[in-house]
């Protein structure tokens, strides 16, 4: 098992949007109304928005992944 940190690419946008929405919900759901949470998640964590943030030359999006063997990678975290 290897953990790596790498720059996100446009191909990561969909997976990142799901991961980011999940972690945001888990962290802040108790402090917000369900309606406010749903509205924010639907605006802030779309694949299109994540793709735009990944491609923004003034920003950086890094992913932390765990890789096991020749299979895929599990997303552990991200920073923007």
N, CA, C and O atoms as a Maestro MAE file, in Angstrom:
{
 s_m_m2io_version
 :::
 2.0.0
}

f_m_ct {
 s_m_title
 :::
 protein
 m_atom[320] {
  # First column is atom index #
  i_m_mmod_type
  r_m_x_coord
  r_m_y_coord
  r_m_z_coord
  i_m_residue_number
  s_m_chain_name
  s_m_pdb_residue_name
  s_m_pdb_atom_name
  i_m_atomic_number
  :::
  1 25 0.835 -1.167 0.000 1 A "UNK " " N  " 7
  2 3 0.000 0.000 0.000 1 A "UNK " " CA " 6
  3 2 0.889 1.242 0.000 1 A "UNK " " C  " 6
  4 15 1.845 1.338 0.770 1 A "UNK " " O  " 8
  5 25 0.559 2.184 -0.870 2 A "UNK " " N  " 7
  6 3 1.325 3.414 -1.001 2 A "UNK " " CA " 6
  7 2 0.370 4.602 -0.934 2 A "UNK " " C  " 6
  8 15 -0.706 4.571 -1.531 2 A "UNK " " O  " 8
  9 25 0.761 5.639 -0.215 3 A "UNK " " N  " 7
  10 3 -0.012 6.876 -0.191 3 A "UNK " " CA " 6
  11 2 0.755 7.911 -1.004 3 A "UNK " " C  " 6
  12 15 1.953 8.117 -0.812 3 A "UNK " " O  " 8
  13 25 0.030 8.558 -1.918 4 A "UNK " " N  " 7
  14 3 0.653 9.588 -2.747 4 A "UNK " " CA " 6
  15 2 -0.163 10.880 -2.665 4 A "UNK " " C  " 6
  16 15 -1.354 10.861 -2.356 4 A "UNK " " O  " 8
  17 25 0.491 11.976 -2.942 5 A "UNK " " N  " 7
  18 3 -0.171 13.264 -3.106 5 A "UNK " " CA " 6
  19 2 0.147 13.735 -4.510 5 A "UNK " " C  " 6
  20 15 1.305 13.753 -4.929 5 A "UNK " " O  " 8
  21 25 -0.903 14.119 -5.238 6 A "UNK " " N  " 7
  22 3 -0.701 14.543 -6.622 6 A "UNK " " CA " 6
  23 2 -1.671 15.659 -6.970 6 A "UNK " " C  " 6
  24 15 -2.683 15.859 -6.299 6 A "UNK " " O  " 8
  25 25 -1.346 16.371 -8.021 7 A "UNK " " N  " 7
  26 3 -2.239 17.409 -8.526 7 A "UNK " " CA " 6
  27 2 -3.468 16.754 -9.157 7 A "UNK " " C  " 6
  28 15 -3.356 15.761 -9.876 7 A "UNK " " O  " 8
  29 25 -4.633 17.322 -8.878 8 A "UNK " " N  " 7
  30 3 -5.861 16.827 -9.493 8 A "UNK " " CA " 6
  31 2 -5.862 17.176 -10.979 8 A "UNK " " C  " 6
  32 15 -5.265 18.166 -11.402 8 A "UNK " " O  " 8
  33 25 -6.536 16.351 -11.751 9 A "UNK " " N  " 7
  34 3 -6.726 16.613 -13.178 9 A "UNK " " CA " 6
  35 2 -8.218 16.707 -13.445 9 A "UNK " " C  " 6
  36 15 -9.037 16.361 -12.594 9 A "UNK " " O  " 8
  37 25 -8.554 17.168 -14.607 10 A "UNK " " N  " 7
  38 3 -9.960 17.292 -14.996 10 A "UNK " " CA " 6
  39 2 -10.687 15.944 -14.874 10 A "UNK " " C  " 6
  40 15 -11.884 15.910 -14.590 10 A "UNK " " O  " 8
  41 25 -9.980 14.861 -15.085 11 A "UNK " " N  " 7
  42 3 -10.582 13.526 -14.968 11 A "UNK " " CA " 6
  43 2 -10.995 13.198 -13.534 11 A "UNK " " C  " 6
  44 15 -11.769 12.265 -13.320 11 A "UNK " " O  " 8
  45 25 -10.501 13.939 -12.560 12 A "UNK " " N  " 7
  46 3 -10.834 13.711 -11.150 12 A "UNK " " CA " 6
  47 2 -12.078 14.471 -10.692 12 A "UNK " " C  " 6
  48 15 -12.542 14.253 -9.573 12 A "UNK " " O  " 8
  49 25 -12.623 15.342 -11.512 13 A "UNK " " N  " 7
  50 3 -13.682 16.260 -11.088 13 A "UNK " " CA " 6
  51 2 -14.904 15.541 -10.520 13 A "UNK " " C  " 6
  52 15 -15.397 15.928 -9.461 13 A "UNK " " O  " 8
  53 25 -15.389 14.535 -11.174 14 A "UNK " " N  " 7
  54 3 -16.588 13.828 -10.712 14 A "UNK " " CA " 6
  55 2 -16.335 13.136 -9.379 14 A "UNK " " C  " 6
  56 15 -17.130 13.273 -8.449 14 A "UNK " " O  " 8
  57 25 -15.260 12.412 -9.282 15 A "UNK " " N  " 7
  58 3 -14.924 11.702 -8.041 15 A "UNK " " CA " 6
  59 2 -14.675 12.691 -6.907 15 A "UNK " " C  " 6
  60 15 -15.105 12.459 -5.777 15 A "UNK " " O  " 8
  61 25 -13.988 13.787 -7.198 16 A "UNK " " N  " 7
  62 3 -13.724 14.796 -6.188 16 A "UNK " " CA " 6
  63 2 -15.018 15.455 -5.720 16 A "UNK " " C  " 6
  64 15 -15.172 15.719 -4.527 16 A "UNK " " O  " 8
  65 25 -15.937 15.723 -6.621 17 A "UNK " " N  " 7
  66 3 -17.199 16.356 -6.229 17 A "UNK " " CA " 6
  67 2 -17.971 15.476 -5.256 17 A "UNK " " C  " 6
  68 15 -18.534 15.982 -4.286 17 A "UNK " " O  " 8
  69 25 -18.007 14.181 -5.495 18 A "UNK " " N  " 7
  70 3 -18.696 13.263 -4.569 18 A "UNK " " CA " 6
  71 2 -17.992 13.213 -3.218 18 A "UNK " " C  " 6
  72 15 -18.638 13.281 -2.172 18 A "UNK " " O  " 8
  73 25 -16.669 13.093 -3.244 19 A "UNK " " N  " 7
  74 3 -15.891 13.008 -2.010 19 A "UNK " " CA " 6
  75 2 -16.024 14.291 -1.190 19 A "UNK " " C  " 6
  76 15 -16.253 14.239 0.018 19 A "UNK " " O  " 8
  77 25 -15.881 15.432 -1.843 20 A "UNK " " N  " 7
  78 3 -15.941 16.713 -1.150 20 A "UNK " " CA " 6
  79 2 -17.322 16.951 -0.545 20 A "UNK " " C  " 6
  80 15 -17.433 17.436 0.581 20 A "UNK " " O  " 8
  81 25 -18.369 16.613 -1.286 21 A "UNK " " N  " 7
  82 3 -19.726 16.777 -0.757 21 A "UNK " " CA " 6
  83 2 -19.945 15.889 0.461 21 A "UNK " " C  " 6
  84 15 -20.540 16.319 1.449 21 A "UNK " " O  " 8
  85 25 -19.471 14.668 0.393 22 A "UNK " " N  " 7
  86 3 -19.621 13.745 1.523 22 A "UNK " " CA " 6
  87 2 -18.893 14.249 2.752 22 A "UNK " " C  " 6
  88 15 -19.463 14.262 3.843 22 A "UNK " " O  " 8
  89 25 -17.649 14.662 2.598 23 A "UNK " " N  " 7
  90 3 -16.889 15.115 3.759 23 A "UNK " " CA " 6
  91 2 -17.448 16.419 4.320 23 A "UNK " " C  " 6
  92 15 -17.442 16.619 5.535 23 A "UNK " " O  " 8
  93 25 -17.933 17.310 3.449 24 A "UNK " " N  " 7
  94 3 -18.534 18.552 3.927 24 A "UNK " " CA " 6
  95 2 -19.797 18.241 4.721 24 A "UNK " " C  " 6
  96 15 -20.001 18.784 5.807 24 A "UNK " " O  " 8
  97 25 -20.643 17.371 4.182 25 A "UNK " " N  " 7
  98 3 -21.880 16.984 4.861 25 A "UNK " " CA " 6
  99 2 -21.579 16.363 6.225 25 A "UNK " " C  " 6
  100 15 -22.202 16.725 7.223 25 A "UNK " " O  " 8
  101 25 -20.630 15.434 6.270 26 A "UNK " " N  " 7
  102 3 -20.285 14.779 7.525 26 A "UNK " " CA " 6
  103 2 -19.756 15.768 8.562 26 A "UNK " " C  " 6
  104 15 -19.978 15.589 9.759 26 A "UNK " " O  " 8
  105 25 -19.068 16.796 8.116 27 A "UNK " " N  " 7
  106 3 -18.462 17.770 9.020 27 A "UNK " " CA " 6
  107 2 -19.456 18.824 9.500 27 A "UNK " " C  " 6
  108 15 -19.428 19.201 10.671 27 A "UNK " " O  " 8
  109 25 -20.332 19.305 8.621 28 A "UNK " " N  " 7
  110 3 -21.140 20.479 8.933 28 A "UNK " " CA " 6
  111 2 -22.648 20.262 8.983 28 A "UNK " " C  " 6
  112 15 -23.377 21.220 9.243 28 A "UNK " " O  " 8
  113 25 -23.146 19.073 8.752 29 A "UNK " " N  " 7
  114 3 -24.594 18.848 8.712 29 A "UNK " " CA " 6
  115 2 -25.279 19.219 10.022 29 A "UNK " " C  " 6
  116 15 -26.380 19.769 10.000 29 A "UNK " " O  " 8
  117 25 -24.662 18.937 11.145 30 A "UNK " " N  " 7
  118 3 -25.290 19.227 12.435 30 A "UNK " " CA " 6
  119 2 -25.417 20.716 12.717 30 A "UNK " " C  " 6
  120 15 -26.204 21.122 13.573 30 A "UNK " " O  " 8
  121 25 -24.654 21.528 12.008 31 A "UNK " " N  " 7
  122 3 -24.654 22.972 12.247 31 A "UNK " " CA " 6
  123 2 -25.508 23.744 11.235 31 A "UNK " " C  " 6
  124 15 -25.556 24.973 11.273 31 A "UNK " " O  " 8
  125 25 -26.175 23.030 10.340 32 A "UNK " " N  " 7
  126 3 -26.961 23.664 9.284 32 A "UNK " " CA " 6
  127 2 -28.309 22.978 9.141 32 A "UNK " " C  " 6
  128 15 -28.477 21.818 9.516 32 A "UNK " " O  " 8
  129 25 -29.262 23.714 8.595 33 A "UNK " " N  " 7
  130 3 -30.564 23.099 8.322 33 A "UNK " " CA " 6
  131 2 -30.420 22.174 7.111 33 A "UNK " " C  " 6
  132 15 -29.548 22.382 6.268 33 A "UNK " " O  " 8
  133 25 -31.268 21.165 7.030 34 A "UNK " " N  " 7
  134 3 -31.199 20.278 5.854 34 A "UNK " " CA " 6
  135 2 -31.365 21.035 4.534 34 A "UNK " " C  " 6
  136 15 -30.700 20.714 3.549 34 A "UNK " " O  " 8
  137 25 -32.242 22.033 4.509 35 A "UNK " " N  " 7
  138 3 -32.446 22.802 3.271 35 A "UNK " " CA " 6
  139 2 -31.205 23.601 2.888 35 A "UNK " " C  " 6
  140 15 -30.802 23.614 1.724 35 A "UNK " " O  " 8
  141 25 -30.597 24.270 3.879 36 A "UNK " " N  " 7
  142 3 -29.373 25.028 3.601 36 A "UNK " " CA " 6
  143 2 -28.255 24.109 3.137 36 A "UNK " " C  " 6
  144 15 -27.518 24.436 2.207 36 A "UNK " " O  " 8
  145 25 -28.130 22.965 3.784 37 A "UNK " " N  " 7
  146 3 -27.084 22.004 3.419 37 A "UNK " " CA " 6
  147 2 -27.293 21.510 1.989 37 A "UNK " " C  " 6
  148 15 -26.354 21.484 1.194 37 A "UNK " " O  " 8
  149 25 -28.506 21.123 1.670 38 A "UNK " " N  " 7
  150 3 -28.792 20.617 0.320 38 A "UNK " " CA " 6
  151 2 -28.512 21.685 -0.732 38 A "UNK " " C  " 6
  152 15 -27.934 21.395 -1.779 38 A "UNK " " O  " 8
  153 25 -28.917 22.908 -0.455 39 A "UNK " " N  " 7
  154 3 -28.696 23.988 -1.412 39 A "UNK " " CA " 6
  155 2 -27.205 24.230 -1.632 39 A "UNK " " C  " 6
  156 15 -26.750 24.347 -2.770 39 A "UNK " " O  " 8
  157 25 -26.452 24.305 -0.543 40 A "UNK " " N  " 7
  158 3 -25.018 24.557 -0.673 40 A "UNK " " CA " 6
  159 2 -24.312 23.418 -1.399 40 A "UNK " " C  " 6
  160 15 -23.490 23.655 -2.284 40 A "UNK " " O  " 8
  161 25 -24.632 22.187 -1.025 41 A "UNK " " N  " 7
  162 3 -23.980 21.045 -1.678 41 A "UNK " " CA " 6
  163 2 -24.269 21.015 -3.169 41 A "UNK " " C  " 6
  164 15 -23.390 20.695 -3.969 41 A "UNK " " O  " 8
  165 25 -25.503 21.348 -3.545 42 A "UNK " " N  " 7
  166 3 -25.864 21.302 -4.973 42 A "UNK " " CA " 6
  167 2 -25.180 22.395 -5.772 42 A "UNK " " C  " 6
  168 15 -25.045 22.277 -6.990 42 A "UNK " " O  " 8
  169 25 -24.742 23.466 -5.103 43 A "UNK " " N  " 7
  170 3 -24.044 24.552 -5.794 43 A "UNK " " CA " 6
  171 2 -22.525 24.405 -5.740 43 A "UNK " " C  " 6
  172 15 -21.846 24.642 -6.739 43 A "UNK " " O  " 8
  173 25 -21.996 24.023 -4.606 44 A "UNK " " N  " 7
  174 3 -20.549 24.071 -4.378 44 A "UNK " " CA " 6
  175 2 -19.806 22.829 -4.839 44 A "UNK " " C  " 6
  176 15 -18.605 22.894 -5.103 44 A "UNK " " O  " 8
  177 25 -20.491 21.703 -4.941 45 A "UNK " " N  " 7
  178 3 -19.772 20.458 -5.185 45 A "UNK " " CA " 6
  179 2 -20.221 19.726 -6.440 45 A "UNK " " C  " 6
  180 15 -20.259 18.496 -6.465 45 A "UNK " " O  " 8
  181 25 -20.560 20.473 -7.471 46 A "UNK " " N  " 7
  182 3 -20.868 19.832 -8.752 46 A "UNK " " CA " 6
  183 2 -19.559 19.448 -9.447 46 A "UNK " " C  " 6
  184 15 -18.504 20.019 -9.169 46 A "UNK " " O  " 8
  185 25 -19.644 18.495 -10.332 47 A "UNK " " N  " 7
  186 3 -18.453 18.110 -11.104 47 A "UNK " " CA " 6
  187 2 -17.961 19.288 -11.941 47 A "UNK " " C  " 6
  188 15 -16.757 19.473 -12.113 47 A "UNK " " O  " 8
  189 25 -18.893 20.078 -12.458 48 A "UNK " " N  " 7
  190 3 -18.509 21.232 -13.277 48 A "UNK " " CA " 6
  191 2 -17.733 22.258 -12.450 48 A "UNK " " C  " 6
  192 15 -16.735 22.814 -12.909 48 A "UNK " " O  " 8
  193 25 -18.201 22.499 -11.236 49 A "UNK " " N  " 7
  194 3 -17.500 23.463 -10.368 49 A "UNK " " CA " 6
  195 2 -16.129 22.937 -9.972 49 A "UNK " " C  " 6
  196 15 -15.155 23.690 -9.948 49 A "UNK " " O  " 8
  197 25 -16.051 21.643 -9.660 50 A "UNK " " N  " 7
  198 3 -14.760 21.069 -9.299 50 A "UNK " " CA " 6
  199 2 -13.804 21.138 -10.486 50 A "UNK " " C  " 6
  200 15 -12.621 21.433 -10.316 50 A "UNK " " O  " 8
  201 25 -14.311 20.867 -11.682 51 A "UNK " " N  " 7
  202 3 -13.464 20.946 -12.884 51 A "UNK " " CA " 6
  203 2 -12.934 22.362 -13.073 51 A "UNK " " C  " 6
  204 15 -11.760 22.548 -13.393 51 A "UNK " " O  " 8
  205 25 -13.794 23.364 -12.878 52 A "UNK " " N  " 7
  206 3 -13.355 24.757 -13.024 52 A "UNK " " CA " 6
  207 2 -12.286 25.097 -11.989 52 A "UNK " " C  " 6
  208 15 -11.315 25.784 -12.305 52 A "UNK " " O  " 8
  209 25 -12.456 24.626 -10.764 53 A "UNK " " N  " 7
  210 3 -11.461 24.899 -9.727 53 A "UNK " " CA " 6
  211 2 -10.142 24.190 -10.024 53 A "UNK " " C  " 6
  212 15 -9.069 24.746 -9.786 53 A "UNK " " O  " 8
  213 25 -10.218 22.976 -10.538 54 A "UNK " " N  " 7
  214 3 -9.007 22.232 -10.902 54 A "UNK " " CA " 6
  215 2 -8.254 22.962 -12.011 54 A "UNK " " C  " 6
  216 15 -7.024 23.019 -11.992 54 A "UNK " " O  " 8
  217 25 -8.975 23.514 -12.964 55 A "UNK " " N  " 7
  218 3 -8.351 24.156 -14.111 55 A "UNK " " CA " 6
  219 2 -7.965 25.612 -13.866 55 A "UNK " " C  " 6
  220 15 -7.288 26.210 -14.702 55 A "UNK " " O  " 8
  221 25 -8.371 26.188 -12.759 56 A "UNK " " N  " 7
  222 3 -8.073 27.592 -12.464 56 A "UNK " " CA " 6
  223 2 -6.564 27.772 -12.281 56 A "UNK " " C  " 6
  224 15 -5.987 27.183 -11.367 56 A "UNK " " O  " 8
  225 25 -5.914 28.573 -13.130 57 A "UNK " " N  " 7
  226 3 -4.455 28.745 -13.021 57 A "UNK " " CA " 6
  227 2 -4.021 29.488 -11.754 57 A "UNK " " C  " 6
  228 15 -2.840 29.479 -11.407 57 A "UNK " " O  " 8
  229 25 -4.966 30.130 -11.062 58 A "UNK " " N  " 7
  230 3 -4.638 30.853 -9.834 58 A "UNK " " CA " 6
  231 2 -4.809 29.984 -8.586 58 A "UNK " " C  " 6
  232 15 -4.585 30.455 -7.472 58 A "UNK " " O  " 8
  233 25 -5.199 28.737 -8.759 59 A "UNK " " N  " 7
  234 3 -5.421 27.847 -7.619 59 A "UNK " " CA " 6
  235 2 -4.676 26.539 -7.786 59 A "UNK " " C  " 6
  236 15 -4.010 26.299 -8.793 59 A "UNK " " O  " 8
  237 25 -4.805 25.711 -6.786 60 A "UNK " " N  " 7
  238 3 -4.217 24.373 -6.837 60 A "UNK " " CA " 6
  239 2 -5.130 23.424 -6.084 60 A "UNK " " C  " 6
  240 15 -5.618 23.746 -5.001 60 A "UNK " " O  " 8
  241 25 -5.355 22.265 -6.658 61 A "UNK " " N  " 7
  242 3 -6.129 21.214 -6.006 61 A "UNK " " CA " 6
  243 2 -5.240 19.976 -5.968 61 A "UNK " " C  " 6
  244 15 -4.820 19.465 -7.006 61 A "UNK " " O  " 8
  245 25 -4.964 19.507 -4.768 62 A "UNK " " N  " 7
  246 3 -4.137 18.317 -4.581 62 A "UNK " " CA " 6
  247 2 -4.980 17.209 -3.984 62 A "UNK " " C  " 6
  248 15 -5.869 17.457 -3.169 62 A "UNK " " O  " 8
  249 25 -4.694 15.990 -4.394 63 A "UNK " " N  " 7
  250 3 -5.389 14.812 -3.890 63 A "UNK " " CA " 6
  251 2 -4.417 13.927 -3.133 63 A "UNK " " C  " 6
  252 15 -3.261 13.779 -3.531 63 A "UNK " " O  " 8
  253 25 -4.886 13.338 -2.040 64 A "UNK " " N  " 7
  254 3 -4.140 12.306 -1.329 64 A "UNK " " CA " 6
  255 2 -4.845 10.987 -1.621 64 A "UNK " " C  " 6
  256 15 -6.044 10.850 -1.383 64 A "UNK " " O  " 8
  257 25 -4.096 10.023 -2.136 65 A "UNK " " N  " 7
  258 3 -4.663 8.732 -2.520 65 A "UNK " " CA " 6
  259 2 -3.861 7.586 -1.922 65 A "UNK " " C  " 6
  260 15 -2.658 7.691 -1.682 65 A "UNK " " O  " 8
  261 25 -4.569 6.495 -1.692 66 A "UNK " " N  " 7
  262 3 -3.911 5.263 -1.270 66 A "UNK " " CA " 6
  263 2 -4.049 4.273 -2.425 66 A "UNK " " C  " 6
  264 15 -5.146 4.020 -2.923 66 A "UNK " " O  " 8
  265 25 -2.921 3.726 -2.831 67 A "UNK " " N  " 7
  266 3 -2.909 2.758 -3.933 67 A "UNK " " CA " 6
  267 2 -2.434 1.413 -3.422 67 A "UNK " " C  " 6
  268 15 -1.459 1.307 -2.678 67 A "UNK " " O  " 8
  269 25 -3.156 0.392 -3.844 68 A "UNK " " N  " 7
  270 3 -2.789 -0.975 -3.482 68 A "UNK " " CA " 6
  271 2 -2.593 -1.770 -4.762 68 A "UNK " " C  " 6
  272 15 -3.542 -1.975 -5.519 68 A "UNK " " O  " 8
  273 25 -1.388 -2.213 -5.004 69 A "UNK " " N  " 7
  274 3 -1.095 -3.026 -6.175 69 A "UNK " " CA " 6
  275 2 -1.397 -2.302 -7.467 69 A "UNK " " C  " 6
  276 15 -1.213 -1.090 -7.577 69 A "UNK " " O  " 8
  277 25 -1.867 -3.067 -8.452 70 A "UNK " " N  " 7
  278 3 -2.138 -2.519 -9.777 70 A "UNK " " CA " 6
  279 2 -3.560 -1.987 -9.898 70 A "UNK " " C  " 6
  280 15 -3.944 -1.499 -10.960 70 A "UNK " " O  " 8
  281 25 -4.353 -2.074 -8.824 71 A "UNK " " N  " 7
  282 3 -5.737 -1.614 -8.871 71 A "UNK " " CA " 6
  283 2 -5.840 -0.103 -8.828 71 A "UNK " " C  " 6
  284 15 -4.851 0.611 -8.993 71 A "UNK " " O  " 8
  285 25 -7.039 0.362 -8.606 72 A "UNK " " N  " 7
  286 3 -7.301 1.789 -8.537 72 A "UNK " " CA " 6
  287 2 -6.803 2.408 -7.259 72 A "UNK " " C  " 6
  288 15 -6.103 1.764 -6.478 72 A "UNK " " O  " 8
  289 25 -7.159 3.649 -7.043 73 A "UNK " " N  " 7
  290 3 -6.714 4.390 -5.865 73 A "UNK " " CA " 6
  291 2 -7.928 4.846 -5.066 73 A "UNK " " C  " 6
  292 15 -8.944 5.257 -5.628 73 A "UNK " " O  " 8
  293 25 -7.805 4.767 -3.760 74 A "UNK " " N  " 7
  294 3 -8.836 5.300 -2.861 74 A "UNK " " CA " 6
  295 2 -8.476 6.732 -2.519 74 A "UNK " " C  " 6
  296 15 -7.342 7.026 -2.142 74 A "UNK " " O  " 8
  297 25 -9.449 7.619 -2.652 75 A "UNK " " N  " 7
  298 3 -9.229 9.021 -2.321 75 A "UNK " " CA " 6
  299 2 -9.323 9.172 -0.809 75 A "UNK " " C  " 6
  300 15 -10.342 8.841 -0.204 75 A "UNK " " O  " 8
  301 25 -8.253 9.675 -0.207 76 A "UNK " " N  " 7
  302 3 -8.179 9.854 1.248 76 A "UNK " " CA " 6
  303 2 -8.511 11.275 1.669 76 A "UNK " " C  " 6
  304 15 -9.070 11.492 2.745 76 A "UNK " " O  " 8
  305 25 -8.169 12.249 0.826 77 A "UNK " " N  " 7
  306 3 -8.402 13.644 1.164 77 A "UNK " " CA " 6
  307 2 -7.997 14.540 0.019 77 A "UNK " " C  " 6
  308 15 -7.471 14.085 -0.997 77 A "UNK " " O  " 8
  309 25 -8.255 15.840 0.201 78 A "UNK " " N  " 7
  310 3 -7.869 16.814 -0.820 78 A "UNK " " CA " 6
  311 2 -7.637 18.150 -0.153 78 A "UNK " " C  " 6
  312 15 -8.069 18.383 0.976 78 A "UNK " " O  " 8
  313 25 -6.958 19.014 -0.858 79 A "UNK " " N  " 7
  314 3 -6.759 20.398 -0.421 79 A "UNK " " CA " 6
  315 2 -6.938 21.291 -1.634 79 A "UNK " " C  " 6
  316 15 -6.524 20.959 -2.744 79 A "UNK " " O  " 8
  317 25 -7.566 22.432 -1.394 80 A "UNK " " N  " 7
  318 3 -7.775 23.398 -2.482 80 A "UNK " " CA " 6
  319 2 -7.295 24.738 -1.978 80 A "UNK " " C  " 6
  320 15 -7.360 25.730 -2.704 80 A "UNK " " O  " 8
  :::
 }
 m_bond[319] {
  # First column is bond index #
  i_m_from
  i_m_to
  i_m_order
  :::
  1 1 2 1
  2 2 3 1
  3 3 4 2
  4 3 5 1
  5 5 6 1
  6 6 7 1
  7 7 8 2
  8 7 9 1
  9 9 10 1
  10 10 11 1
  11 11 12 2
  12 11 13 1
  13 13 14 1
  14 14 15 1
  15 15 16 2
  16 15 17 1
  17 17 18 1
  18 18 19 1
  19 19 20 2
  20 19 21 1
  21 21 22 1
  22 22 23 1
  23 23 24 2
  24 23 25 1
  25 25 26 1
  26 26 27 1
  27 27 28 2
  28 27 29 1
  29 29 30 1
  30 30 31 1
  31 31 32 2
  32 31 33 1
  33 33 34 1
  34 34 35 1
  35 35 36 2
  36 35 37 1
  37 37 38 1
  38 38 39 1
  39 39 40 2
  40 39 41 1
  41 41 42 1
  42 42 43 1
  43 43 44 2
  44 43 45 1
  45 45 46 1
  46 46 47 1
  47 47 48 2
  48 47 49 1
  49 49 50 1
  50 50 51 1
  51 51 52 2
  52 51 53 1
  53 53 54 1
  54 54 55 1
  55 55 56 2
  56 55 57 1
  57 57 58 1
  58 58 59 1
  59 59 60 2
  60 59 61 1
  61 61 62 1
  62 62 63 1
  63 63 64 2
  64 63 65 1
  65 65 66 1
  66 66 67 1
  67 67 68 2
  68 67 69 1
  69 69 70 1
  70 70 71 1
  71 71 72 2
  72 71 73 1
  73 73 74 1
  74 74 75 1
  75 75 76 2
  76 75 77 1
  77 77 78 1
  78 78 79 1
  79 79 80 2
  80 79 81 1
  81 81 82 1
  82 82 83 1
  83 83 84 2
  84 83 85 1
  85 85 86 1
  86 86 87 1
  87 87 88 2
  88 87 89 1
  89 89 90 1
  90 90 91 1
  91 91 92 2
  92 91 93 1
  93 93 94 1
  94 94 95 1
  95 95 96 2
  96 95 97 1
  97 97 98 1
  98 98 99 1
  99 99 100 2
  100 99 101 1
  101 101 102 1
  102 102 103 1
  103 103 104 2
  104 103 105 1
  105 105 106 1
  106 106 107 1
  107 107 108 2
  108 107 109 1
  109 109 110 1
  110 110 111 1
  111 111 112 2
  112 111 113 1
  113 113 114 1
  114 114 115 1
  115 115 116 2
  116 115 117 1
  117 117 118 1
  118 118 119 1
  119 119 120 2
  120 119 121 1
  121 121 122 1
  122 122 123 1
  123 123 124 2
  124 123 125 1
  125 125 126 1
  126 126 127 1
  127 127 128 2
  128 127 129 1
  129 129 130 1
  130 130 131 1
  131 131 132 2
  132 131 133 1
  133 133 134 1
  134 134 135 1
  135 135 136 2
  136 135 137 1
  137 137 138 1
  138 138 139 1
  139 139 140 2
  140 139 141 1
  141 141 142 1
  142 142 143 1
  143 143 144 2
  144 143 145 1
  145 145 146 1
  146 146 147 1
  147 147 148 2
  148 147 149 1
  149 149 150 1
  150 150 151 1
  151 151 152 2
  152 151 153 1
  153 153 154 1
  154 154 155 1
  155 155 156 2
  156 155 157 1
  157 157 158 1
  158 158 159 1
  159 159 160 2
  160 159 161 1
  161 161 162 1
  162 162 163 1
  163 163 164 2
  164 163 165 1
  165 165 166 1
  166 166 167 1
  167 167 168 2
  168 167 169 1
  169 169 170 1
  170 170 171 1
  171 171 172 2
  172 171 173 1
  173 173 174 1
  174 174 175 1
  175 175 176 2
  176 175 177 1
  177 177 178 1
  178 178 179 1
  179 179 180 2
  180 179 181 1
  181 181 182 1
  182 182 183 1
  183 183 184 2
  184 183 185 1
  185 185 186 1
  186 186 187 1
  187 187 188 2
  188 187 189 1
  189 189 190 1
  190 190 191 1
  191 191 192 2
  192 191 193 1
  193 193 194 1
  194 194 195 1
  195 195 196 2
  196 195 197 1
  197 197 198 1
  198 198 199 1
  199 199 200 2
  200 199 201 1
  201 201 202 1
  202 202 203 1
  203 203 204 2
  204 203 205 1
  205 205 206 1
  206 206 207 1
  207 207 208 2
  208 207 209 1
  209 209 210 1
  210 210 211 1
  211 211 212 2
  212 211 213 1
  213 213 214 1
  214 214 215 1
  215 215 216 2
  216 215 217 1
  217 217 218 1
  218 218 219 1
  219 219 220 2
  220 219 221 1
  221 221 222 1
  222 222 223 1
  223 223 224 2
  224 223 225 1
  225 225 226 1
  226 226 227 1
  227 227 228 2
  228 227 229 1
  229 229 230 1
  230 230 231 1
  231 231 232 2
  232 231 233 1
  233 233 234 1
  234 234 235 1
  235 235 236 2
  236 235 237 1
  237 237 238 1
  238 238 239 1
  239 239 240 2
  240 239 241 1
  241 241 242 1
  242 242 243 1
  243 243 244 2
  244 243 245 1
  245 245 246 1
  246 246 247 1
  247 247 248 2
  248 247 249 1
  249 249 250 1
  250 250 251 1
  251 251 252 2
  252 251 253 1
  253 253 254 1
  254 254 255 1
  255 255 256 2
  256 255 257 1
  257 257 258 1
  258 258 259 1
  259 259 260 2
  260 259 261 1
  261 261 262 1
  262 262 263 1
  263 263 264 2
  264 263 265 1
  265 265 266 1
  266 266 267 1
  267 267 268 2
  268 267 269 1
  269 269 270 1
  270 270 271 1
  271 271 272 2
  272 271 273 1
  273 273 274 1
  274 274 275 1
  275 275 276 2
  276 275 277 1
  277 277 278 1
  278 278 279 1
  279 279 280 2
  280 279 281 1
  281 281 282 1
  282 282 283 1
  283 283 284 2
  284 283 285 1
  285 285 286 1
  286 286 287 1
  287 287 288 2
  288 287 289 1
  289 289 290 1
  290 290 291 1
  291 291 292 2
  292 291 293 1
  293 293 294 1
  294 294 295 1
  295 295 296 2
  296 295 297 1
  297 297 298 1
  298 298 299 1
  299 299 300 2
  300 299 301 1
  301 301 302 1
  302 302 303 1
  303 303 304 2
  304 303 305 1
  305 305 306 1
  306 306 307 1
  307 307 308 2
  308 307 309 1
  309 309 310 1
  310 310 311 1
  311 311 312 2
  312 311 313 1
  313 313 314 1
  314 314 315 1
  315 315 316 2
  316 315 317 1
  317 317 318 1
  318 318 319 1
  319 319 320 2
  :::
 }
}
